[in-house]
Amino acid sequence: MVGQKVMNLAVNSRDAMPAGGQIIIETEVIDFGPHYVESNPDAVPGRSVCLSFRATGTGIAPAHLPRIFEPFFTTKEVGAGTGLGLATIYVIVKQHRG
C-alpha cells in the first residue's frame, strides 16, 4: 500500500512540474518520546519509520489546503483524476498509526 501511494504522489507531483523539477523521497528512523506523544495523541511512543515526500512543483493553492484530504476533491480537470489520492494516503497513514 505504501509503495502504491508513493507512486501516486510521484505521478501527481510530476503533473505539477510541467517544466521539470525535483521529487525528494526520504526515510529515517525516529524515536517518539513521551513529550512528543503528549502533544500528538495519535503518536505511539518508541521507534518508528518516517517517510517524507517533497516536490518542487507548483504546489497546492492555500485556499485548497483545508480540503486536500477530502475524498473526491481534486484540482485537476474533469477526467484527469479521481480525487482519491491524498484521501487514500491519509487513510493508509492512519491505519499504520501515523
PAMARVEX-218104 format. One line per field, with one value per residue: residue number from 1; residue in three letters; x negated, y, z of N, C-alpha, C in turn. Coordinates in nm, 3 decimals, always signed. Example, Ala and Ser with C-alpha at 12.3 -4.5 7.8 and 13.67 -1.06 7.14 Angstrom:
BEGIN
torlum (1:2)
domi (ALA:SER)
n.px (-1.319:-1.285)
n.py (-0.569:-0.225)
n.pz (+0.780:+0.708)
ca.px (-1.230:-1.367)
ca.py (-0.450:-0.106)
ca.pz (+0.780:+0.714)
c.px (-1.320:-1.290)
c.py (-0.330:+0.003)
c.pz (+0.780:+0.787)
***
This chain:
BEGIN
torlum (1:2:3:4:5:6:7:8:9:10:11:12:13:14:15:16:17:18:19:20:21:22:23:24:25:26:27:28:29:30:31:32:33:34:35:36:37:38:39:40:41:42:43:44:45:46:47:48:49:50:51:52:53:54:55:56:57:58:59:60:61:62:63:64:65:66:67:68:69:70:71:72:73:74:75:76:77:78:79:80:81:82:83:84:85:86:87:88:89:90:91:92:93:94:95:96:97:98)
domi (MET:VAL:GLY:GLN:LYS:VAL:MET:ASN:LEU:ALA:VAL:ASN:SER:ARG:ASP:ALA:MET:PRO:ALA:GLY:GLY:GLN:ILE:ILE:ILE:GLU:THR:GLU:VAL:ILE:ASP:PHE:GLY:PRO:HIS:TYR:VAL:GLU:SER:ASN:PRO:ASP:ALA:VAL:PRO:GLY:ARG:SER:VAL:CYS:LEU:SER:PHE:ARG:ALA:THR:GLY:THR:GLY:ILE:ALA:PRO:ALA:HIS:LEU:PRO:ARG:ILE:PHE:GLU:PRO:PHE:PHE:THR:THR:LYS:GLU:VAL:GLY:ALA:GLY:THR:GLY:LEU:GLY:LEU:ALA:THR:ILE:TYR:VAL:ILE:VAL:LYS:GLN:HIS:ARG:GLY)
n.px (-0.083:-0.190:-0.396:-0.244:-0.109:-0.320:-0.403:-0.174:-0.182:-0.417:-0.346:-0.141:-0.293:-0.475:-0.296:-0.247:-0.472:-0.536:-0.752:-0.964:-1.153:-1.212:-1.175:-1.177:-1.237:-1.251:-1.363:-1.368:-1.465:-1.295:-1.257:-0.990:-0.938:-0.808:-0.723:-0.667:-0.457:-0.265:-0.179:-0.091:+0.157:+0.212:-0.025:-0.256:-0.454:-0.806:-1.015:-0.992:-0.928:-0.990:-0.856:-0.923:-0.807:-0.873:-0.830:-0.913:-0.711:-0.426:-0.270:-0.005:+0.275:+0.329:+0.600:+0.711:+0.603:+0.747:+0.914:+0.776:+0.760:+1.011:+1.230:+1.263:+1.209:+1.050:+0.811:+0.769:+0.858:+1.183:+1.206:+0.935:+0.843:+0.924:+0.950:+0.900:+0.648:+0.487:+0.671:+0.684:+0.419:+0.410:+0.582:+0.438:+0.203:+0.312:+0.407:+0.167:+0.092:-0.015)
n.py (-0.120:+0.125:+0.165:+0.189:+0.428:+0.610:+0.607:+0.718:+0.977:+1.062:+1.063:+1.257:+1.473:+1.497:+1.579:+1.833:+1.967:+2.084:+2.198:+2.062:+1.957:+1.864:+1.562:+1.453:+1.188:+1.058:+0.851:+0.779:+0.663:+0.729:+0.830:+0.843:+1.024:+1.062:+1.330:+1.416:+1.242:+1.324:+1.571:+1.495:+1.311:+1.086:+0.961:+0.694:+0.587:+0.528:+0.361:+0.450:+0.458:+0.722:+0.856:+1.080:+1.305:+1.523:+1.782:+1.996:+2.123:+2.311:+2.333:+2.346:+2.546:+2.784:+2.821:+2.575:+2.398:+2.327:+2.125:+1.910:+1.639:+1.539:+1.295:+1.255:+1.520:+1.729:+1.916:+1.890:+1.884:+1.778:+1.433:+1.395:+1.304:+1.126:+1.225:+1.079:+1.030:+1.178:+1.149:+0.872:+0.819:+0.947:+0.780:+0.538:+0.609:+0.667:+0.410:+0.285:+0.395:+0.651)
n.pz (+0.000:+0.079:-0.106:-0.342:-0.292:-0.270:-0.534:-0.649:-0.540:-0.664:-0.936:-0.937:-0.852:-1.062:-1.260:-1.170:-1.234:-1.500:-1.633:-1.540:-1.248:-0.906:-0.719:-0.398:-0.193:+0.123:+0.393:+0.740:+1.064:+1.357:+1.699:+1.912:+2.189:+2.529:+2.559:+2.300:+2.235:+2.417:+2.313:+2.067:+2.010:+1.845:+1.811:+1.878:+2.142:+2.109:+1.863:+1.520:+1.166:+0.948:+0.664:+0.419:+0.174:-0.079:-0.322:-0.598:-0.735:-0.859:-0.637:-0.389:-0.389:-0.130:-0.060:-0.114:+0.066:+0.313:+0.220:+0.110:+0.192:+0.158:+0.030:-0.319:-0.376:-0.600:-0.787:-1.045:-1.396:-1.518:-1.559:-1.545:-1.306:-1.000:-0.746:-0.524:-0.430:-0.217:-0.011:+0.019:+0.088:+0.336:+0.486:+0.478:+0.612:+0.864:+0.928:+0.972:+1.204:+1.185)
ca.px (+0.000:-0.275:-0.460:-0.144:-0.078:-0.438:-0.395:-0.066:-0.235:-0.516:-0.275:-0.076:-0.399:-0.522:-0.195:-0.255:-0.603:-0.543:-0.883:-1.065:-1.170:-1.268:-1.096:-1.269:-1.175:-1.348:-1.317:-1.456:-1.413:-1.281:-1.208:-0.890:-0.947:-0.683:-0.680:-0.607:-0.331:-0.169:-0.124:-0.043:+0.227:+0.212:-0.160:-0.283:-0.592:-0.903:-1.079:-0.904:-0.989:-0.933:-0.867:-0.898:-0.793:-0.870:-0.846:-0.929:-0.607:-0.351:-0.212:+0.140:+0.319:+0.368:+0.746:+0.747:+0.543:+0.840:+0.993:+0.692:+0.781:+1.150:+1.248:+1.313:+1.168:+0.936:+0.792:+0.747:+0.974:+1.272:+1.150:+0.790:+0.811:+1.040:+0.958:+0.886:+0.507:+0.448:+0.766:+0.641:+0.293:+0.444:+0.637:+0.329:+0.116:+0.384:+0.409:+0.035:+0.074:-0.099)
ca.py (+0.000:+0.243:+0.181:+0.238:+0.569:+0.689:+0.620:+0.813:+1.111:+1.095:+1.096:+1.387:+1.575:+1.514:+1.659:+1.971:+2.021:+2.072:+2.242:+1.985:+1.987:+1.755:+1.487:+1.406:+1.090:+1.024:+0.772:+0.782:+0.605:+0.831:+0.784:+0.931:+1.025:+1.093:+1.469:+1.421:+1.170:+1.407:+1.677:+1.432:+1.195:+0.969:+0.902:+0.581:+0.603:+0.430:+0.375:+0.448:+0.499:+0.844:+0.866:+1.218:+1.322:+1.665:+1.807:+2.138:+2.160:+2.436:+2.334:+2.350:+2.681:+2.791:+2.808:+2.434:+2.316:+2.264:+2.018:+1.816:+1.500:+1.501:+1.205:+1.309:+1.658:+1.737:+2.043:+1.856:+1.896:+1.662:+1.321:+1.387:+1.247:+1.084:+1.295:+0.983:+1.014:+1.221:+1.092:+0.734:+0.825:+0.981:+0.660:+0.440:+0.659:+0.646:+0.265:+0.248:+0.476:+0.766)
ca.pz (+0.000:+0.090:-0.236:-0.436:-0.264:-0.307:-0.679:-0.676:-0.511:-0.765:-1.060:-0.918:-0.845:-1.199:-1.331:-1.121:-1.273:-1.645:-1.682:-1.467:-1.106:-0.825:-0.622:-0.295:-0.105:+0.227:+0.507:+0.857:+1.187:+1.460:+1.829:+1.973:+2.334:+2.599:+2.537:+2.166:+2.241:+2.492:+2.228:+1.942:+2.065:+1.757:+1.810:+1.967:+2.187:+2.062:+1.732:+1.402:+1.039:+0.893:+0.519:+0.378:+0.030:-0.116:-0.465:-0.629:-0.831:-0.840:-0.503:-0.372:-0.352:+0.011:-0.045:-0.127:+0.173:+0.408:+0.158:+0.035:+0.231:+0.133:-0.085:-0.446:-0.403:-0.691:-0.858:-1.185:-1.484:-1.523:-1.633:-1.529:-1.175:-0.922:-0.619:-0.415:-0.395:-0.083:+0.085:+0.041:+0.162:+0.473:+0.550:+0.495:+0.720:+0.991:+0.956:+1.020:+1.325:+1.154)
c.px (-0.087:-0.344:-0.367:-0.116:-0.197:-0.438:-0.286:-0.112:-0.335:-0.449:-0.208:-0.179:-0.454:-0.425:-0.201:-0.389:-0.619:-0.678:-0.997:-1.074:-1.231:-1.161:-1.198:-1.192:-1.282:-1.282:-1.418:-1.386:-1.409:-1.229:-1.111:-0.899:-0.815:-0.633:-0.613:-0.469:-0.225:-0.103:-0.073:+0.028:+0.231:+0.076:-0.169:-0.428:-0.681:-0.952:-0.977:-0.986:-0.915:-0.961:-0.830:-0.898:-0.782:-0.886:-0.851:-0.827:-0.537:-0.286:-0.061:+0.178:+0.365:+0.519:+0.790:+0.699:+0.642:+0.913:+0.908:+0.712:+0.926:+1.156:+1.313:+1.282:+1.045:+0.929:+0.768:+0.876:+1.056:+1.209:+1.000:+0.749:+0.937:+1.059:+0.945:+0.744:+0.473:+0.544:+0.725:+0.511:+0.320:+0.494:+0.526:+0.236:+0.183:+0.389:+0.275:-0.005:-0.023:-0.023)
c.py (+0.126:+0.270:+0.237:+0.386:+0.659:+0.711:+0.721:+0.956:+1.155:+1.135:+1.232:+1.499:+1.602:+1.602:+1.805:+2.037:+2.013:+2.114:+2.167:+2.028:+1.869:+1.693:+1.428:+1.313:+1.047:+0.935:+0.789:+0.713:+0.716:+0.767:+0.887:+0.916:+1.066:+1.235:+1.483:+1.356:+1.251:+1.512:+1.625:+1.303:+1.071:+0.898:+0.789:+0.595:+0.492:+0.461:+0.362:+0.483:+0.622:+0.845:+1.009:+1.226:+1.471:+1.676:+1.958:+2.185:+2.289:+2.444:+2.339:+2.488:+2.682:+2.773:+2.662:+2.349:+2.255:+2.142:+1.904:+1.669:+1.455:+1.405:+1.279:+1.456:+1.655:+1.877:+2.018:+1.873:+1.768:+1.554:+1.303:+1.328:+1.215:+1.164:+1.201:+0.971:+1.051:+1.167:+0.949:+0.730:+0.855:+0.857:+0.558:+0.483:+0.637:+0.498:+0.217:+0.331:+0.591:+0.895)
c.pz (+0.000:-0.044:-0.341:-0.415:-0.292:-0.458:-0.717:-0.651:-0.618:-0.897:-1.049:-0.914:-0.985:-1.279:-1.292:-1.154:-1.425:-1.704:-1.613:-1.323:-1.035:-0.738:-0.525:-0.201:-0.005:+0.332:+0.620:+0.974:+1.291:+1.588:+1.885:+2.123:+2.397:+2.574:+2.401:+2.169:+2.315:+2.403:+2.093:+1.979:+1.976:+1.755:+1.911:+2.011:+2.133:+1.921:+1.619:+1.280:+0.990:+0.742:+0.481:+0.227:+0.003:-0.266:-0.488:-0.733:-0.793:-0.703:-0.505:-0.325:-0.206:+0.033:-0.052:-0.011:+0.271:+0.352:+0.101:+0.073:+0.214:+0.014:-0.202:-0.468:-0.493:-0.752:-1.006:-1.265:-1.481:-1.611:-1.615:-1.394:-1.099:-0.794:-0.501:-0.363:-0.253:+0.023:+0.119:+0.120:+0.308:+0.549:+0.576:+0.607:+0.856:+1.028:+1.011:+1.144:+1.304:+1.170)
***
